[in-house]
Structures are given as C-alpha cells and as structure tokens.
C-alpha cells in the first residue's frame, strides 16, 4: 500500500513539475499550458481521493484481521479444553 501511495504522489508531483516546465519563459500561460495544469491538478486530487479510500480499506482489513485472530484464539482455547477432557485415546483425565 505504501508503494502505491508513494507512486501516486510522485506521479502527481511529476505531472505538476512537467506542466510547469512546459510553460516556458512567457509572462502568461498559454491556454494549452492551463489545460495541462488543470489536468495535473485533477489527477492529483483523484490520486489523493484514491489514497484516502485505500487507507480506509486498509484500516478495515486490519480490524477484520484482529477480529479473526481473536476468534481463532477463542476457538483454540476451546479446542485445548476439549483435548484436555477427551484425549485421542478416549480416556478422560481426572
């Protein structure tokens, strides 16, 4: 996830830098330059939204993992109790 986030961020920064380099030395930006800058800004906003969504998804998955681990621990305790009561030989421990 961190690699994807860094990639998205670096892509957005690269696009903004590229659009700034294509502006040239004129006093005003050309309509084409403004269009490229607007597209880069939209891409950056989109990447940030995707990053936020992925962070939320990751947090949800981590919460699910913790819940499943807790369930597994409970079931393991139950299994250990059952094994203590009736071992594989069929004899009950006193």
N, C-alpha and C positions, 0 to 999 in steps of 0.2 A: 504494500500500500504506500509506503514511504517513497518507493521508487516512482510509482505512478504520480504521486503528488509533486515530487520534485520535477519530473518530466513535464507535467502540465504547467507548472510555474515557470520553468525555464523556457518552454515553448512560448508562453505568453510574453515573457520579457524579451526573448529573441525577436518576436514579431514586432513589438513596440520599438526596439532598437533599430530593426531593419527599416521600419517605416520612417523613423527619424533620419536615418542615413539617406534615404531616397528623396528627402525634402530638398536637399541642395542648399545653395547659398543665396536664394532669393529672399526678399523681405517678407513675402507672403507665401502661404502654402497653396499649391495648385489644387483644383477640385479632385484630381486623381489622388494626390497625397492625403487629402482629408478623408477620402473614401477608404484608403488603405489604413489610416489611423483609426477610423471608426470600426473597421472590420477587426483590427487588432484588439481594440477595446472590447468589442463584443466577444471575441474569442477568450479574452482574459476573464471577463465576467462569467462566461459559460464554464470555463475551467474551474473557477472558484466555486461556482454552484455545484459542479460535479464533485469537487474535493469535499465540500461540506456534506453532500449526500453520502459519499463513501466513508467519511468519518463517522456519521451516524450509523451506517450499516455495520461498520467495524465494531462500534460500541455495542450494538445489539447482538452481534455474533459473540463477542466476548462475554456478554451477560448470559447468553444461552449456554456457552461452554461452562461457565461457572455453575449454572443451574444443573446441567447434565452431570458435572463432576460431583456435585452434592448428592444427586440421585444415585450415582454409581457408588459413592461411599456408603450411603444408607443401605443399598442392596448388598454390598459386600459385607457389611455388618450382619445383615440378616442371614446371608449365606454362611458366614462364620458361626453364627448361633446354631443354625440347622446342622452344620457339620459337627458341632460340639455335642448336640443332642443325639444324633443318629449317625455315627461314623459309617464308613463304607462297609465294614464287616457286619453291620446290622446290630451291633451291641450298643447298649445305651450306657454312657458314662454316669457314674454315681458320684 
